[in-house]
Amino acid sequence: MSKTEREKQPLPKWRRILLGLVLMAMVSLAAFMLVGYFIERQLGKEIVKISRAGEPVTFVDLLPAPILGAIGNDAAVYYVEVLSSIPPGDVENLRLIRILYHKNIVSLPPNQFPGDTREKVAQNLAGLKPMLEKLDKSTDLPLSSFYIGIEQGMEICQARLRSVRAAVLLLSLRTLESILSSDGDAAANSIISSLKMMRIFDFSPTMTVYTAKILFVAQLCQDIHIMLVYSRPSDNSLLKLQKVLSETIGPDAMERMFYAERVYQIELGRNLIPGKISSRLLQEKVPDLPERLSLPRSRWGRLRLRQLATRFLRDMAWLITSVRRPWPEPLDTITANVTASEEKANNLLTNSATSISITAETYAFVRCTTLAIAIERYRRIQSQLPDSLDNIVPTYIDSVPLDPFTGKKLLYNSDKEGYTVYSAGINRKDDGGSVIRKPNQPVRLDHGIRIQLGQSQ
């Protein structure tokens, strides 16, 4: 057979199959590399967008400039010392005692309150008096920074949160003891100390930290409710409490929470970000994070993680834009997006919908409580309830707070027994101030507080 004839003869079948497999592998590898390059660039572009928009990309960026420059005596010194000294182990016991106090204050005269319970609480409070006094002292001091531990992972952060909860519960018990002792000013000042301590959450307000804060604030509003009904603080104490409460959760709280959550996830997944982008926009040296996301060995696994990170940043950008709108648009937009999603919503969107729902309820409760303090100041000075909320503006409050569920002013009604300040709630309907859940109702129709008159001395 001539050389020409041999060249024209087809390759054996096994060689053709092998050649085809090699070509397919090369094409697949090239496609994989191309897709990987594209996803990596998309992830880098999302980081660049954040930086160009001037939004935080590190925890340091979350600190407000004025706080960074604070000088002199700092409340952080006292907060660190107190939270390190108060053991968090008895949190559940403290919680149950606080519930008992609330229940008995409402249902029993002070002279019938269980004496053994009060005695045990008094002993505990006496032993921790120096620590509690340091919390009081920190009230009028600036707070330049506070380390809540989220940068080092959830285990450390949760331990710190348990210590904060123990401190809040102890302060709450001191507040309730002051109410039983008919010392309204001491009760108001104790609540102010607790509200001021909530500043520590503002330095790294990730979703976990932010949720803890709003739940603590809602708990403190319950104490204010008890105080308004069963004690008589001075107008000066009420005025100070009103101001501190109104400033505890700022109007941009949700926006800052999403910023912080995004920074936290960027820190955890820093090794997913292209090196050039990371060195140019992020801190070069960061502490070791126990929960730092480790890259899988497989290229496919790393590619998948980068794809998820890109989706996270895009979803977060949408969430941040949504919460900048006036209420109730953020609530409606985010909830509707999760509900209407054809595919199962990811954890970020689901958790965000839950968080914004809790925030709306807490905003309503805080604003109703702030308004109730202003009404109570009017009542005690004028010896009558206001006919409408217009009567207390602007002397007792600058303006009537807005209902986060409707975007309109909060509602108010009164009768011979007391008054109710309330939000229309999730159904967006005025149900006449039905803020107490009835046995046949699964939930309260309205959100707010009812102040019963004639209970305090």
Residue pairs with C-beta under 8 A, 6 or more apart in sequence:
10 16
11 19
32 299
32 300
32 303
35 303
36 299
36 303
36 306
39 303
39 306
39 307
39 310
40 274
40 306
41 274
42 310
43 272
43 273
43 274
43 277
43 306
43 309
43 310
43 313
44 273
44 274
44 276
44 277
46 310
46 313
46 314
46 317
47 57
47 266
47 273
47 277
47 281
47 313
48 277
48 281
49 317
50 56
50 57
50 262
50 313
50 317
51 57
51 281
55 61
55 259
55 320
56 62
56 259
56 260
56 262
56 263
57 263
57 266
57 281
57 282
58 263
58 266
58 267
58 282
58 283
59 151
59 203
59 204
59 260
59 263
59 264
59 267
60 283
61 263
62 203
62 204
62 205
62 256
62 259
62 260
62 263
63 145
63 203
67 142
67 143
67 144
67 145
68 144
68 145
70 142
70 143
70 144
72 142
73 141
74 141
74 142
74 143
74 144
75 138
75 139
75 141
75 142
75 143
75 196
75 199
76 143
76 144
76 145
76 146
76 200
78 134
78 135
78 137
78 138
78 141
79 135
79 138
79 143
79 146
79 197
79 200
80 146
81 131
81 134
82 131
82 132
82 134
82 135
82 167
83 160
83 163
83 164
83 167
84 163
85 131
86 128
86 131
86 163
86 166
86 167
86 170
87 166
88 159
88 162
88 163
88 165
88 166
90 166
91 162
91 165
91 166
91 169
94 166
94 169
94 170
94 173
95 169
97 117
97 121
97 173
98 169
98 172
98 173
98 176
100 114
100 117
101 117
101 121
101 173
101 176
102 176
102 222
102 226
104 113
104 114
105 113
105 176
105 179
105 180
105 226
105 230
106 226
110 180
110 182
113 180
118 177
118 180
121 173
121 177
122 177
124 170
124 173
125 132
125 170
125 173
125 174
125 177
128 170
132 170
132 171
132 174
132 193
135 167
135 171
135 193
135 194
135 197
136 189
136 190
136 193
138 193
138 196
138 197
139 192
139 193
139 196
143 199
143 200
145 203
146 199
146 200
146 203
147 203
148 157
148 160
148 161
148 200
148 201
148 203
148 204
148 209
149 156
149 157
149 159
149 160
150 157
150 204
150 206
150 208
150 209
150 264
151 204
151 264
151 267
151 287
151 289
152 287
152 289
152 290
153 289
153 290
153 291
154 208
154 291
155 290
156 290
157 208
157 209
161 208
161 209
161 212
164 197
164 200
164 212
164 216
165 212
165 216
167 197
168 194
168 197
168 216
168 219
168 220
171 190
171 191
171 193
171 194
171 197
172 194
172 219
172 220
172 223
174 190
175 187
175 190
175 191
175 194
175 223
175 227
176 187
176 223
176 226
178 184
178 186
178 187
178 190
178 231
179 187
179 226
179 227
179 230
179 231
182 231
182 232
182 457
183 231
184 227
184 231
184 232
184 233
184 234
184 237
184 456
185 233
185 234
185 237
187 223
187 227
187 231
187 233
188 227
188 233
188 237
188 238
188 240
188 241
189 237
191 220
191 223
191 224
191 227
191 241
192 240
192 241
192 244
194 216
194 220
194 223
195 217
195 220
195 241
195 244
195 245
195 248
196 244
198 213
198 216
198 217
198 248
201 209
201 210
201 212
201 213
202 256
204 260
204 264
205 213
205 253
205 256
205 257
205 260
206 257
206 260
206 261
206 264
207 257
207 260
207 261
207 351
207 352
207 355
209 260
210 253
210 256
210 257
210 260
210 355
211 355
211 358
213 249
214 249
214 253
214 358
214 359
214 362
215 358
215 362
217 248
217 249
217 362
217 366
218 361
218 362
218 365
218 366
221 245
221 365
221 366
221 369
221 449
224 241
224 245
224 369
224 372
224 373
225 369
225 372
225 449
225 451
227 233
228 372
228 373
228 376
228 451
229 451
229 452
229 455
229 456
230 455
230 456
231 456
231 457
232 380
232 456
232 457
233 241
235 377
235 380
235 381
238 373
238 376
238 377
239 377
241 373
242 370
242 373
242 374
242 377
242 397
245 366
245 369
245 370
245 373
246 366
246 370
248 366
249 362
249 363
249 366
250 256
253 359
254 323
254 330
254 355
254 356
254 359
255 320
255 323
255 324
257 355
258 316
258 319
258 320
258 323
258 352
259 320
261 316
262 312
262 313
262 316
262 320
265 309
265 312
266 273
266 282
267 286
267 289
267 292
268 289
268 291
268 292
268 293
269 293
269 305
269 309
270 278
270 282
270 286
270 292
271 292
271 293
271 294
271 295
272 293
272 295
272 302
272 305
272 306
272 309
273 282
273 309
293 305
295 301
295 302
295 305
296 302
296 305
311 346
312 348
315 346
315 348
315 349
316 348
319 334
319 348
319 349
319 352
322 329
322 330
322 333
322 334
323 330
323 334
323 356
325 333
326 407
327 360
327 363
327 402
327 403
327 404
327 405
327 407
328 360
328 404
328 405
328 406
328 407
328 428
329 407
330 356
331 356
331 357
331 360
331 404
331 405
334 349
334 352
334 353
334 356
335 353
335 356
335 357
337 345
337 349
337 353
338 345
338 349
338 350
338 352
338 353
341 349
345 353
359 404
360 404
360 405
361 447
363 404
364 403
364 404
364 405
364 410
364 423
364 425
364 447
364 448
365 447
365 448
365 449
367 401
367 402
367 403
367 404
367 410
367 423
368 401
368 410
368 421
368 422
368 423
368 447
368 448
368 449
369 421
369 449
370 397
370 401
371 389
371 397
371 400
371 401
371 410
371 412
371 421
372 421
372 449
372 451
374 392
374 396
374 397
375 385
375 386
375 389
375 392
375 396
375 412
375 419
375 421
375 451
376 451
377 396
378 385
378 386
378 391
378 392
378 395
378 396
379 385
379 386
385 414
385 419
386 392
388 412
389 400
389 409
389 410
389 412
393 399
393 400
400 409
400 410
401 409
401 410
402 408
402 409
402 410
403 409
403 410
403 411
403 423
403 424
404 423
405 423
405 424
405 425
405 426
405 428
405 447
406 423
406 424
406 428
410 421
410 422
410 423
410 448
411 421
411 422
411 423
411 424
411 430
411 433
411 446
411 448
412 419
412 420
412 421
412 422
413 419
413 420
413 432
413 433
414 420
417 452
417 453
417 454
418 450
418 451
418 452
418 453
419 450
419 451
419 453
420 433
420 435
420 448
420 449
420 450
420 451
421 448
421 449
421 451
422 433
422 435
422 446
422 447
422 448
422 449
423 446
423 447
423 448
424 430
424 431
424 446
425 431
425 444
425 445
425 446
425 447
426 443
427 445
429 445
430 446
431 445
431 446
432 446
433 446
433 448
433 450
434 444
434 445
434 446
435 444
435 446
435 447
435 448
435 449
435 450
436 444
436 450
437 443
437 444
